Amino acid sequence: METVAPYKEIIDVIKASGGDAFKKCFQCGLCDTVCPWNKVTKFSMRKLVREATFGLTEIESEDIWLCTTCGRCPQRCPRDVKQIDSGIALRRIANEYGIFPPHVKSVRTINASLVAEGNPLNEERKNRAKWAEGISVPAFEEGMEILYFPGCYLSYDPRMKKVAKATAAILTKAGVDFGILGEKESCCGESIRKTGDEELFKRLARENIKAFIDSGVKKILVSSPHCYHTFKNEYPDFRVNFEIIHISQFLSDLIKQGRITLSKAYNKKITYHDPCYLGRHNGIFEEPREVLNSVPGLELVEMPECRADSLCCGGGGGRIWMETPKGQRFSDLRIDQALEEGAEVLVTACPYCITNFEDSRLTRDAVDKIEVKDITEIIAEVI
């Protein structure tokens, strides 16, 4: 096996990303045991760790692009081997050399769209606030309580626009003093950073930070766990510190404070899917369940893989932009699990999860068997 990049360069990049922890690995194989890929195909994180330790990883290999950064293996690793950081370091080298397997080449198109329009969906920046037309969502002004940051999917994707509108309706009903930045907003940069394009991530982060500071933003409400994670845990590296809250947390607060009343019954059996970047990465497990358990008539059942052991939807780590062969989609398995529990609705709180689950409803021929909803859509129906 030969490396494309020089041995020393691979080792230096891995070390810079915390990958010196690779040397701690004693090849116990727990990472392979918990990895969701091994439910659908064969993949060995242990093998990748071993190869990377000695600079033997093939940068052309598709293996370095499989990780969804779901967080299962770092969670269980007894030696604190930083698999995610080191895997992204390998992707950074692949970016520098312009080496992408066929199913990853779409990332280049996404990069171009992010540079030109500030979003990965090849949509025009000037249309970023069009989702709010006709529902009286104000532009953010300095002094407002909250900036609502819907993110790229909720701004442009037809299915996810419904979630943005439901969120705005709830905030308005609760009397929340909020606004949006519209075309001043750029992608948070989370997914492109996970594909190894560090420079583009920094560019997007600086654009957002400037927009936030120039507008006098102090508190940011987000719908995407990926935005939440990035703003809360990664933007502080740029010496800024905004208060970040996820919509599931905010809904819980609004209900406890009596600012919204859930007056209508939702007489359905539902199950809740913990998004990786909300639950496992940031420890937000209880608030979404508190919100759902507050809904009259709703019956919440848990799937076997829930909370810290939740099954990844397959969209993290930039894989939302990559092809996943039929038969290897984690979201298909999740739809099956929800159906096995007798759920009529699969509820979550992440745009990537919803997008993947909606696709899997089609591939699993389950459109008439189960609905997929964001938590805000449930609340908007019952207030």
TILOLUM-213857 format. One record per residue (C-alpha): residue in one letter; residue number from 0; x, y, z. Coordinates in Angstrom, 1 decimal, m for minus. Each point is the difference from the previous one (the first is absolute). Layout:
! residues N
<node aa="a" i="NUM" u="X" v="Y" w="Z"/>
...
This chain:
! residues 383
<node aa="m" i="0" u="0.0" v="0.0" w="0.0"/>
<node aa="e" i="1" u="1.4" v="3.4" w="m0.9"/>
<node aa="t" i="2" u="m1.0" v="3.5" w="1.1"/>
<node aa="v" i="3" u="m0.8" v="2.7" w="m2.5"/>
<node aa="a" i="4" u="1.2" v="2.8" w="2.2"/>
<node aa="p" i="5" u="3.5" v="m0.3" w="1.7"/>
<node aa="y" i="6" u="0.0" v="m2.0" w="3.2"/>
<node aa="k" i="7" u="1.1" v="3.0" w="2.1"/>
<node aa="e" i="8" u="m2.8" v="2.2" w="m1.3"/>
<node aa="i" i="9" u="m2.6" v="m2.6" w="0.9"/>
<node aa="i" i="10" u="1.4" v="m0.4" w="3.5"/>
<node aa="d" i="11" u="0.3" v="3.8" w="0.5"/>
<node aa="v" i="12" u="m3.6" v="0.7" w="m1.1"/>
<node aa="i" i="13" u="m1.4" v="m2.8" w="2.1"/>
<node aa="k" i="14" u="2.0" v="1.2" w="3.1"/>
<node aa="a" i="15" u="m1.3" v="3.6" w="m0.6"/>
<node aa="s" i="16" u="m3.5" v="m1.4" w="0.2"/>
<node aa="g" i="17" u="0.4" v="m1.8" w="3.2"/>
<node aa="g" i="18" u="0.8" v="m3.2" w="m1.8"/>
<node aa="d" i="19" u="3.1" v="m0.7" w="2.0"/>
<node aa="a" i="20" u="m2.5" v="m1.9" w="2.1"/>
<node aa="f" i="21" u="0.2" v="m2.7" w="m2.7"/>
<node aa="k" i="22" u="3.1" v="m1.3" w="1.8"/>
<node aa="k" i="23" u="m2.1" v="m0.7" w="3.0"/>
<node aa="c" i="24" u="m2.1" v="m2.6" w="m1.9"/>
<node aa="f" i="25" u="0.4" v="m3.6" w="1.0"/>
<node aa="q" i="26" u="m2.2" v="m1.3" w="m2.7"/>
<node aa="c" i="27" u="m2.8" v="m1.3" w="2.3"/>
<node aa="g" i="28" u="m2.5" v="0.4" w="m2.8"/>
<node aa="l" i="29" u="m2.8" v="1.7" w="2.0"/>
<node aa="c" i="30" u="m0.2" v="2.7" w="m2.7"/>
<node aa="d" i="31" u="m0.9" v="m2.6" w="m2.6"/>
<node aa="t" i="32" u="m2.5" v="m1.6" w="2.3"/>
<node aa="v" i="33" u="m2.1" v="3.2" w="0.4"/>
<node aa="c" i="34" u="0.5" v="1.5" w="m3.4"/>
<node aa="p" i="35" u="m3.3" v="0.1" w="m1.9"/>
<node aa="w" i="36" u="1.7" v="m0.9" w="m3.3"/>
<node aa="n" i="37" u="0.4" v="m3.5" w="1.2"/>
<node aa="k" i="38" u="m3.8" v="m0.4" w="0.0"/>
<node aa="v" i="39" u="0.0" v="0.4" w="m3.8"/>
<node aa="t" i="40" u="3.5" v="m0.8" w="m1.3"/>
<node aa="k" i="41" u="3.5" v="m0.7" w="1.2"/>
<node aa="f" i="42" u="2.1" v="2.9" w="1.3"/>
<node aa="s" i="43" u="2.8" v="0.1" w="2.5"/>
<node aa="m" i="44" u="0.9" v="3.2" w="1.8"/>
<node aa="r" i="45" u="2.5" v="m2.1" w="1.9"/>
<node aa="k" i="46" u="1.8" v="m0.7" w="m3.3"/>
<node aa="l" i="47" u="m0.1" v="3.7" w="m1.0"/>
<node aa="v" i="48" u="1.5" v="0.9" w="3.4"/>
<node aa="r" i="49" u="2.8" v="m2.5" w="m0.3"/>
<node aa="e" i="50" u="0.9" v="1.1" w="m3.5"/>
<node aa="a" i="51" u="m0.1" v="3.7" w="0.9"/>
<node aa="t" i="52" u="2.2" v="m0.6" w="2.9"/>
<node aa="f" i="53" u="2.8" v="m1.1" w="m2.3"/>
<node aa="g" i="54" u="m0.8" v="2.4" w="m2.9"/>
<node aa="l" i="55" u="m1.2" v="m2.8" w="m2.2"/>
<node aa="t" i="56" u="m3.6" v="1.2" w="m0.8"/>
<node aa="e" i="57" u="m0.8" v="0.2" w="m3.6"/>
<node aa="i" i="58" u="m1.5" v="3.4" w="m0.6"/>
<node aa="e" i="59" u="m1.8" v="m1.3" w="m3.0"/>
<node aa="s" i="60" u="m1.8" v="m2.5" w="2.2"/>
<node aa="e" i="61" u="m3.7" v="0.3" w="0.3"/>
<node aa="d" i="62" u="0.3" v="m1.1" w="3.7"/>
<node aa="i" i="63" u="1.1" v="3.5" w="1.1"/>
<node aa="w" i="64" u="m3.3" v="1.4" w="m1.3"/>
<node aa="l" i="65" u="m2.3" v="m2.5" w="1.7"/>
<node aa="c" i="66" u="0.0" v="1.4" w="3.5"/>
<node aa="t" i="67" u="m3.2" v="2.0" w="0.8"/>
<node aa="t" i="68" u="1.7" v="1.5" w="3.1"/>
<node aa="c" i="69" u="m2.9" v="m1.5" w="2.0"/>
<node aa="g" i="70" u="2.0" v="m0.1" w="3.2"/>
<node aa="r" i="71" u="m0.6" v="m3.7" w="0.9"/>
<node aa="c" i="72" u="3.6" v="m1.1" w="m0.1"/>
<node aa="p" i="73" u="1.6" v="2.9" w="2.1"/>
<node aa="q" i="74" u="m2.9" v="m0.5" w="2.5"/>
<node aa="r" i="75" u="1.1" v="m3.6" w="0.6"/>
<node aa="c" i="76" u="3.7" v="0.2" w="m0.6"/>
<node aa="p" i="77" u="1.9" v="m1.0" w="3.2"/>
<node aa="r" i="78" u="3.2" v="1.8" w="m1.2"/>
<node aa="d" i="79" u="m1.4" v="3.4" w="m1.2"/>
<node aa="v" i="80" u="1.1" v="m0.6" w="m3.5"/>
<node aa="k" i="81" u="m1.4" v="3.0" w="m1.9"/>
<node aa="q" i="82" u="m1.3" v="m1.8" w="m3.0"/>
<node aa="i" i="83" u="m2.1" v="2.9" w="m1.4"/>
<node aa="d" i="84" u="2.8" v="2.6" w="0.2"/>
<node aa="s" i="85" u="2.5" v="m2.2" w="m1.6"/>
<node aa="g" i="86" u="m2.4" v="m1.2" w="m2.7"/>
<node aa="i" i="87" u="m0.7" v="3.6" w="m1.0"/>
<node aa="a" i="88" u="3.7" v="0.7" w="0.0"/>
<node aa="l" i="89" u="0.4" v="m2.8" w="m2.7"/>
<node aa="r" i="90" u="m2.8" v="1.7" w="m2.0"/>
<node aa="r" i="91" u="1.8" v="3.3" w="0.2"/>
<node aa="i" i="92" u="3.0" v="m1.6" w="m1.7"/>
<node aa="a" i="93" u="m2.3" v="m1.4" w="m2.7"/>
<node aa="n" i="94" u="m1.4" v="3.5" w="m0.5"/>
<node aa="e" i="95" u="3.4" v="1.4" w="m0.4"/>
<node aa="y" i="96" u="1.0" v="m2.5" w="m2.6"/>
<node aa="g" i="97" u="m3.5" v="0.2" w="m1.7"/>
<node aa="i" i="98" u="m0.5" v="m3.8" w="0.3"/>
<node aa="f" i="99" u="m3.7" v="m1.0" w="0.3"/>
<node aa="p" i="100" u="m1.7" v="m3.4" w="m0.7"/>
<node aa="p" i="101" u="m2.8" v="0.2" w="m2.5"/>
<node aa="h" i="102" u="m2.8" v="0.2" w="2.6"/>
<node aa="v" i="103" u="1.8" v="2.9" w="1.7"/>
<node aa="k" i="104" u="0.5" v="2.2" w="m3.0"/>
<node aa="s" i="105" u="m3.3" v="1.8" w="0.6"/>
<node aa="v" i="106" u="1.8" v="1.7" w="2.9"/>
<node aa="r" i="107" u="1.8" v="2.2" w="m2.5"/>
<node aa="t" i="108" u="m3.3" v="1.3" w="m1.3"/>
<node aa="i" i="109" u="m1.1" v="0.7" w="3.5"/>
<node aa="n" i="110" u="3.2" v="1.9" w="0.7"/>
<node aa="a" i="111" u="m0.6" v="2.2" w="m3.0"/>
<node aa="s" i="112" u="m3.6" v="0.8" w="1.1"/>
<node aa="l" i="113" u="1.2" v="0.8" w="3.5"/>
<node aa="v" i="114" u="2.6" v="2.4" w="m1.3"/>
<node aa="a" i="115" u="m2.4" v="1.7" w="m2.4"/>
<node aa="e" i="116" u="m3.2" v="0.0" w="1.9"/>
<node aa="g" i="117" u="0.7" v="m0.9" w="3.6"/>
<node aa="n" i="118" u="m2.0" v="m3.3" w="m0.2"/>
<node aa="p" i="119" u="0.6" v="m3.5" w="m1.2"/>
<node aa="l" i="120" u="m3.2" v="m0.4" w="m1.9"/>
<node aa="n" i="121" u="0.9" v="2.1" w="m3.1"/>
<node aa="e" i="122" u="m2.7" v="2.5" w="0.9"/>
<node aa="e" i="123" u="0.3" v="3.8" w="m0.3"/>
<node aa="r" i="124" u="1.0" v="1.9" w="3.1"/>
<node aa="k" i="125" u="m2.6" v="2.7" w="m0.7"/>
<node aa="n" i="126" u="m2.8" v="m2.7" w="0.5"/>
<node aa="r" i="127" u="1.2" v="m1.1" w="3.4"/>
<node aa="a" i="128" u="m2.9" v="1.7" w="1.8"/>
<node aa="k" i="129" u="m2.7" v="m1.0" w="m2.5"/>
<node aa="w" i="130" u="m1.3" v="m2.7" w="2.3"/>
<node aa="a" i="131" u="m1.4" v="2.7" w="2.2"/>
<node aa="e" i="132" u="m2.0" v="1.9" w="m2.6"/>
<node aa="g" i="133" u="m3.5" v="0.5" w="1.1"/>
<node aa="i" i="134" u="0.4" v="m0.9" w="3.6"/>
<node aa="s" i="135" u="1.3" v="3.3" w="1.5"/>
<node aa="v" i="136" u="3.4" v="m1.1" w="1.1"/>
<node aa="p" i="137" u="2.0" v="3.2" w="0.8"/>
<node aa="a" i="138" u="3.6" v="0.7" w="m0.9"/>
<node aa="f" i="139" u="2.3" v="m0.1" w="3.0"/>
<node aa="e" i="140" u="0.8" v="3.3" w="1.6"/>
<node aa="e" i="141" u="2.5" v="0.8" w="2.7"/>
<node aa="g" i="142" u="m1.8" v="m0.2" w="3.4"/>
<node aa="m" i="143" u="m2.2" v="m2.9" w="m1.0"/>
<node aa="e" i="144" u="0.0" v="m2.9" w="2.5"/>
<node aa="i" i="145" u="0.8" v="m2.8" w="m2.5"/>
<node aa="l" i="146" u="1.4" v="m0.6" w="m3.4"/>
<node aa="y" i="147" u="m1.7" v="m3.0" w="m1.6"/>
<node aa="f" i="148" u="2.5" v="m1.7" w="m2.3"/>
<node aa="p" i="149" u="m1.9" v="m2.6" w="m2.1"/>
<node aa="g" i="150" u="3.0" v="m1.2" w="m1.9"/>
<node aa="c" i="151" u="0.3" v="m1.1" w="m3.6"/>
<node aa="y" i="152" u="m2.4" v="m2.9" w="m0.2"/>
<node aa="l" i="153" u="m2.8" v="1.9" w="1.7"/>
<node aa="s" i="154" u="0.5" v="3.0" w="m2.2"/>
<node aa="y" i="155" u="0.0" v="m1.8" w="m3.4"/>
<node aa="d" i="156" u="m1.3" v="m3.6" w="0.1"/>
<node aa="p" i="157" u="m3.7" v="m0.2" w="m0.6"/>
<node aa="r" i="158" u="m0.6" v="m2.6" w="2.7"/>
<node aa="m" i="159" u="2.1" v="1.8" w="2.6"/>
<node aa="k" i="160" u="m1.5" v="3.4" w="m0.7"/>
<node aa="k" i="161" u="m3.1" v="m1.4" w="1.8"/>
<node aa="v" i="162" u="2.1" v="m0.4" w="3.1"/>
<node aa="a" i="163" u="1.3" v="3.6" w="m0.2"/>
<node aa="k" i="164" u="m3.6" v="1.2" w="m0.3"/>
<node aa="a" i="165" u="m1.2" v="m2.1" w="2.9"/>
<node aa="t" i="166" u="2.8" v="1.4" w="2.1"/>
<node aa="a" i="167" u="m0.8" v="3.6" w="m0.9"/>
<node aa="a" i="168" u="m3.7" v="m0.6" w="0.8"/>
<node aa="i" i="169" u="0.9" v="m1.3" w="3.4"/>
<node aa="l" i="170" u="2.3" v="2.9" w="0.8"/>
<node aa="t" i="171" u="m2.6" v="2.5" w="m1.1"/>
<node aa="k" i="172" u="m2.7" v="m1.7" w="2.0"/>
<node aa="a" i="173" u="2.3" v="0.0" w="3.1"/>
<node aa="g" i="174" u="0.7" v="3.7" w="m0.4"/>
<node aa="v" i="175" u="3.7" v="m0.6" w="m0.5"/>
<node aa="d" i="176" u="2.0" v="3.1" w="m1.2"/>
<node aa="f" i="177" u="1.9" v="m1.5" w="m2.9"/>
<node aa="g" i="178" u="1.2" v="0.7" w="m3.5"/>
<node aa="i" i="179" u="2.0" v="m1.6" w="m2.8"/>
<node aa="l" i="180" u="3.0" v="1.1" w="m2.0"/>
<node aa="g" i="181" u="m1.2" v="m1.3" w="m3.3"/>
<node aa="e" i="182" u="2.7" v="0.4" w="m2.7"/>
<node aa="k" i="183" u="2.5" v="1.3" w="2.5"/>
<node aa="e" i="184" u="0.1" v="m3.6" w="1.4"/>
<node aa="s" i="185" u="2.4" v="m2.6" w="m1.4"/>
<node aa="c" i="186" u="0.3" v="m3.8" w="0.5"/>
<node aa="c" i="187" u="1.4" v="m0.8" w="3.5"/>
<node aa="g" i="188" u="2.7" v="m2.0" w="m1.8"/>
<node aa="e" i="189" u="m0.3" v="m3.2" w="2.1"/>
<node aa="s" i="190" u="m0.4" v="m2.5" w="m2.8"/>
<node aa="i" i="191" u="2.6" v="1.4" w="m2.3"/>
<node aa="r" i="192" u="2.5" v="0.0" w="2.9"/>
<node aa="k" i="193" u="m0.7" v="m3.7" w="0.5"/>
<node aa="t" i="194" u="0.9" v="m0.7" w="m3.6"/>
<node aa="g" i="195" u="3.4" v="1.5" w="0.7"/>
<node aa="d" i="196" u="m0.3" v="3.5" w="m1.5"/>
<node aa="e" i="197" u="1.3" v="2.0" w="2.9"/>
<node aa="e" i="198" u="0.6" v="3.2" w="m1.8"/>
<node aa="l" i="199" u="m3.5" v="0.2" w="m1.4"/>
<node aa="f" i="200" u="m1.4" v="m0.7" w="3.5"/>
<node aa="k" i="201" u="2.1" v="2.9" w="1.4"/>
<node aa="r" i="202" u="m1.2" v="2.3" w="m2.8"/>
<node aa="l" i="203" u="m3.7" v="m0.8" w="0.8"/>
<node aa="a" i="204" u="0.6" v="0.3" w="3.7"/>
<node aa="r" i="205" u="1.5" v="3.5" w="m0.4"/>
<node aa="e" i="206" u="m2.8" v="1.1" w="m2.2"/>
<node aa="n" i="207" u="m2.6" v="m1.0" w="2.6"/>
<node aa="i" i="208" u="1.9" v="1.4" w="2.9"/>
<node aa="k" i="209" u="0.3" v="3.4" w="m1.8"/>
<node aa="a" i="210" u="m3.7" v="m0.1" w="m0.8"/>
<node aa="f" i="211" u="m0.9" v="m0.9" w="3.7"/>
<node aa="i" i="212" u="2.2" v="2.7" w="1.5"/>
<node aa="d" i="213" u="m1.0" v="2.7" w="m2.6"/>
<node aa="s" i="214" u="m3.7" v="m0.7" w="0.8"/>
<node aa="g" i="215" u="0.5" v="0.0" w="3.8"/>
<node aa="v" i="216" u="m0.9" v="m3.7" w="0.4"/>
<node aa="k" i="217" u="0.4" v="m1.5" w="3.5"/>
<node aa="k" i="218" u="m2.3" v="m3.0" w="0.1"/>
<node aa="i" i="219" u="m0.5" v="m2.4" w="m2.9"/>
<node aa="l" i="220" u="m2.8" v="m2.5" w="m0.3"/>
<node aa="v" i="221" u="0.6" v="m2.8" w="m2.5"/>
<node aa="s" i="222" u="m2.0" v="m2.9" w="m1.5"/>
<node aa="s" i="223" u="3.0" v="m2.1" w="m1.1"/>
<node aa="p" i="224" u="2.1" v="m2.0" w="2.5"/>
<node aa="h" i="225" u="2.9" v="0.5" w="m2.4"/>
<node aa="c" i="226" u="m0.3" v="3.8" w="0.2"/>
<node aa="y" i="227" u="m0.4" v="m0.4" w="3.8"/>
<node aa="h" i="228" u="3.2" v="m2.0" w="0.4"/>
<node aa="t" i="229" u="2.0" v="2.3" w="m2.3"/>
<node aa="f" i="230" u="m1.1" v="3.3" w="1.5"/>
<node aa="k" i="231" u="0.3" v="m1.3" w="3.6"/>
<node aa="n" i="232" u="3.1" v="m2.1" w="m0.2"/>
<node aa="e" i="233" u="2.1" v="1.2" w="m3.0"/>
<node aa="y" i="234" u="m0.7" v="3.7" w="m0.5"/>
<node aa="p" i="235" u="1.5" v="0.9" w="3.4"/>
<node aa="d" i="236" u="3.4" v="m0.9" w="m1.6"/>
<node aa="f" i="237" u="m0.5" v="3.3" w="m1.9"/>
<node aa="r" i="238" u="m0.1" v="1.8" w="3.4"/>
<node aa="v" i="239" u="m3.8" v="0.6" w="0.0"/>
<node aa="n" i="240" u="m2.6" v="m1.3" w="2.4"/>
<node aa="f" i="241" u="m3.6" v="0.2" w="m0.9"/>
<node aa="e" i="242" u="m2.8" v="m1.6" w="2.0"/>
<node aa="i" i="243" u="m1.2" v="m3.0" w="m2.1"/>
<node aa="i" i="244" u="m3.3" v="m1.9" w="0.6"/>
<node aa="h" i="245" u="m1.6" v="m2.8" w="m2.0"/>
<node aa="i" i="246" u="m3.7" v="0.2" w="m0.8"/>
<node aa="s" i="247" u="m0.7" v="m3.1" w="2.1"/>
<node aa="q" i="248" u="1.5" v="1.7" w="3.1"/>
<node aa="f" i="249" u="m1.9" v="3.2" w="m0.7"/>
<node aa="l" i="250" u="m3.3" v="m1.8" w="m0.5"/>
<node aa="s" i="251" u="0.5" v="m1.7" w="3.4"/>
<node aa="d" i="252" u="0.6" v="3.5" w="1.6"/>
<node aa="l" i="253" u="m3.1" v="1.5" w="m1.7"/>
<node aa="i" i="254" u="m2.2" v="m2.8" w="1.3"/>
<node aa="k" i="255" u="1.4" v="0.2" w="3.6"/>
<node aa="q" i="256" u="m0.4" v="3.8" w="0.0"/>
<node aa="g" i="257" u="m3.6" v="m0.3" w="m1.2"/>
<node aa="r" i="258" u="0.8" v="2.2" w="m3.0"/>
<node aa="i" i="259" u="m1.7" v="m2.6" w="m2.3"/>
<node aa="t" i="260" u="m3.0" v="m2.2" w="0.8"/>
<node aa="l" i="261" u="m0.4" v="m3.4" w="m1.6"/>
<node aa="s" i="262" u="m3.8" v="m0.1" w="m0.2"/>
<node aa="k" i="263" u="m0.6" v="m2.5" w="m2.8"/>
<node aa="a" i="264" u="0.3" v="m3.8" w="0.2"/>
<node aa="y" i="265" u="2.5" v="m1.9" w="m2.1"/>
<node aa="n" i="266" u="m1.4" v="m3.5" w="0.2"/>
<node aa="k" i="267" u="2.8" v="m1.9" w="m1.6"/>
<node aa="k" i="268" u="2.7" v="m2.4" w="1.0"/>
<node aa="i" i="269" u="3.4" v="1.5" w="m0.7"/>
<node aa="t" i="270" u="3.6" v="m0.8" w="0.4"/>
<node aa="y" i="271" u="2.9" v="2.4" w="0.4"/>
<node aa="h" i="272" u="3.3" v="m0.2" w="m1.9"/>
<node aa="d" i="273" u="3.0" v="1.6" w="1.8"/>
<node aa="p" i="274" u="2.1" v="1.8" w="m2.6"/>
<node aa="c" i="275" u="3.7" v="m0.8" w="0.5"/>
<node aa="y" i="276" u="1.0" v="3.7" w="0.3"/>
<node aa="l" i="277" u="m2.7" v="0.9" w="2.4"/>
<node aa="g" i="278" u="0.1" v="m3.1" w="2.2"/>
<node aa="r" i="279" u="3.3" v="m1.8" w="0.0"/>
<node aa="h" i="280" u="2.2" v="3.0" w="m0.8"/>
<node aa="n" i="281" u="m1.8" v="2.6" w="2.2"/>
<node aa="g" i="282" u="m1.9" v="m2.0" w="2.6"/>
<node aa="i" i="283" u="m3.5" v="1.4" w="m0.9"/>
<node aa="f" i="284" u="m2.2" v="m3.0" w="0.7"/>
<node aa="e" i="285" u="m2.6" v="1.1" w="2.5"/>
<node aa="e" i="286" u="m1.4" v="3.3" w="m1.4"/>
<node aa="p" i="287" u="m1.5" v="m1.5" w="m3.2"/>
<node aa="r" i="288" u="m1.6" v="m2.8" w="2.0"/>
<node aa="e" i="289" u="m1.4" v="2.5" w="2.6"/>
<node aa="v" i="290" u="m1.5" v="2.0" w="m2.9"/>
<node aa="l" i="291" u="m1.6" v="m3.1" w="m1.6"/>
<node aa="n" i="292" u="m1.3" v="m1.3" w="3.3"/>
<node aa="s" i="293" u="m1.7" v="3.3" w="0.6"/>
<node aa="v" i="294" u="m2.2" v="m0.5" w="m3.1"/>
<node aa="p" i="295" u="m3.6" v="m1.2" w="0.9"/>
<node aa="g" i="296" u="m0.9" v="m3.4" w="m1.4"/>
<node aa="l" i="297" u="3.5" v="m0.7" w="m1.3"/>
<node aa="e" i="298" u="1.5" v="m3.4" w="0.8"/>
<node aa="l" i="299" u="3.8" v="m0.1" w="m0.1"/>
<node aa="v" i="300" u="1.7" v="m3.4" w="m0.5"/>
<node aa="e" i="301" u="3.8" v="m0.5" w="m0.1"/>
<node aa="m" i="302" u="1.9" v="m2.0" w="m2.6"/>
<node aa="p" i="303" u="2.7" v="m2.4" w="1.3"/>
<node aa="e" i="304" u="2.8" v="2.2" w="m1.3"/>
<node aa="c" i="305" u="m0.7" v="3.3" w="1.7"/>
<node aa="r" i="306" u="1.5" v="2.8" w="1.9"/>
<node aa="a" i="307" u="3.9" v="m0.4" w="0.2"/>
<node aa="d" i="308" u="m0.4" v="m3.2" w="m2.1"/>
<node aa="s" i="309" u="m2.2" v="1.5" w="m2.7"/>
<node aa="l" i="310" u="0.5" v="m1.3" w="m3.5"/>
<node aa="c" i="311" u="1.6" v="2.6" w="m2.3"/>
<node aa="c" i="312" u="m2.2" v="1.1" w="m3.0"/>
<node aa="g" i="313" u="3.1" v="m0.1" w="m2.2"/>
<node aa="g" i="314" u="0.1" v="3.7" w="m0.9"/>
<node aa="g" i="315" u="2.8" v="1.3" w="2.3"/>
<node aa="g" i="316" u="3.7" v="0.4" w="m0.9"/>
<node aa="g" i="317" u="m1.0" v="1.6" w="m3.3"/>
<node aa="r" i="318" u="m1.6" v="m3.2" w="m1.2"/>
<node aa="i" i="319" u="m3.3" v="1.8" w="m0.6"/>
<node aa="w" i="320" u="1.8" v="1.1" w="m3.2"/>
<node aa="m" i="321" u="1.3" v="m3.4" w="m1.0"/>
<node aa="e" i="322" u="m1.6" v="m3.0" w="m1.7"/>
<node aa="t" i="323" u="m0.8" v="m2.9" w="2.3"/>
<node aa="p" i="324" u="m0.8" v="m3.2" w="m1.9"/>
<node aa="k" i="325" u="m3.5" v="m1.5" w="0.3"/>
<node aa="g" i="326" u="0.1" v="m2.6" w="2.8"/>
<node aa="q" i="327" u="2.5" v="2.0" w="2.1"/>
<node aa="r" i="328" u="m2.1" v="2.9" w="1.2"/>
<node aa="f" i="329" u="m0.3" v="0.2" w="3.8"/>
<node aa="s" i="330" u="m3.2" v="2.0" w="m0.4"/>
<node aa="d" i="331" u="m1.7" v="m3.1" w="m1.6"/>
<node aa="l" i="332" u="0.8" v="m1.9" w="3.2"/>
<node aa="r" i="333" u="m1.3" v="2.8" w="2.1"/>
<node aa="i" i="334" u="m3.4" v="0.0" w="m1.8"/>
<node aa="d" i="335" u="m0.2" v="m3.7" w="0.5"/>
<node aa="q" i="336" u="0.7" v="0.4" w="3.7"/>
<node aa="a" i="337" u="m2.6" v="2.7" w="0.4"/>
<node aa="l" i="338" u="m2.6" v="m2.3" w="m1.7"/>
<node aa="e" i="339" u="1.0" v="m2.9" w="2.2"/>
<node aa="e" i="340" u="m1.0" v="2.1" w="3.0"/>
<node aa="g" i="341" u="m3.4" v="0.7" w="m1.5"/>
<node aa="a" i="342" u="0.7" v="3.7" w="m0.4"/>
<node aa="e" i="343" u="m2.2" v="2.0" w="m2.3"/>
<node aa="v" i="344" u="2.4" v="3.0" w="0.0"/>
<node aa="l" i="345" u="3.8" v="0.1" w="0.1"/>
<node aa="v" i="346" u="0.9" v="3.3" w="1.7"/>
<node aa="t" i="347" u="3.4" v="1.6" w="0.0"/>
<node aa="a" i="348" u="1.7" v="3.4" w="0.2"/>
<node aa="c" i="349" u="2.6" v="0.1" w="m2.8"/>
<node aa="p" i="350" u="m0.3" v="0.9" w="m3.7"/>
<node aa="y" i="351" u="2.4" v="m2.7" w="m1.1"/>
<node aa="c" i="352" u="m1.9" v="m2.7" w="1.9"/>
<node aa="i" i="353" u="m3.4" v="1.2" w="m1.5"/>
<node aa="t" i="354" u="1.4" v="0.1" w="m3.5"/>
<node aa="n" i="355" u="1.4" v="m3.6" w="0.3"/>
<node aa="f" i="356" u="m3.1" v="m1.4" w="1.7"/>
<node aa="e" i="357" u="m2.3" v="1.5" w="m2.7"/>
<node aa="d" i="358" u="2.1" v="m1.7" w="m2.7"/>
<node aa="s" i="359" u="m0.1" v="m3.2" w="1.9"/>
<node aa="r" i="360" u="m3.8" v="0.1" w="0.4"/>
<node aa="l" i="361" u="m0.1" v="m0.2" w="m3.8"/>
<node aa="t" i="362" u="2.7" v="m2.7" w="m0.4"/>
<node aa="r" i="363" u="m1.6" v="m2.1" w="2.8"/>
<node aa="d" i="364" u="m3.5" v="0.5" w="m1.6"/>
<node aa="a" i="365" u="m1.1" v="1.4" w="3.4"/>
<node aa="v" i="366" u="m1.6" v="3.3" w="m1.1"/>
<node aa="d" i="367" u="m3.5" v="m1.2" w="1.2"/>
<node aa="k" i="368" u="1.4" v="m1.7" w="3.1"/>
<node aa="i" i="369" u="1.9" v="2.8" w="1.8"/>
<node aa="e" i="370" u="0.5" v="3.8" w="m0.1"/>
<node aa="v" i="371" u="3.2" v="1.8" w="0.6"/>
<node aa="k" i="372" u="m0.3" v="3.3" w="2.0"/>
<node aa="d" i="373" u="2.3" v="2.5" w="1.6"/>
<node aa="i" i="374" u="m0.8" v="0.7" w="3.7"/>
<node aa="t" i="375" u="m1.1" v="3.6" w="m0.9"/>
<node aa="e" i="376" u="m2.6" v="m1.3" w="m2.5"/>
<node aa="i" i="377" u="m1.6" v="m2.0" w="2.8"/>
<node aa="i" i="378" u="m0.1" v="3.0" w="2.4"/>
<node aa="a" i="379" u="m1.3" v="2.3" w="m2.8"/>
<node aa="e" i="380" u="m2.9" v="m2.4" w="m0.5"/>
<node aa="v" i="381" u="m1.2" v="0.0" w="3.7"/>
<node aa="i" i="382" u="0.4" v="3.7" w="1.1"/>
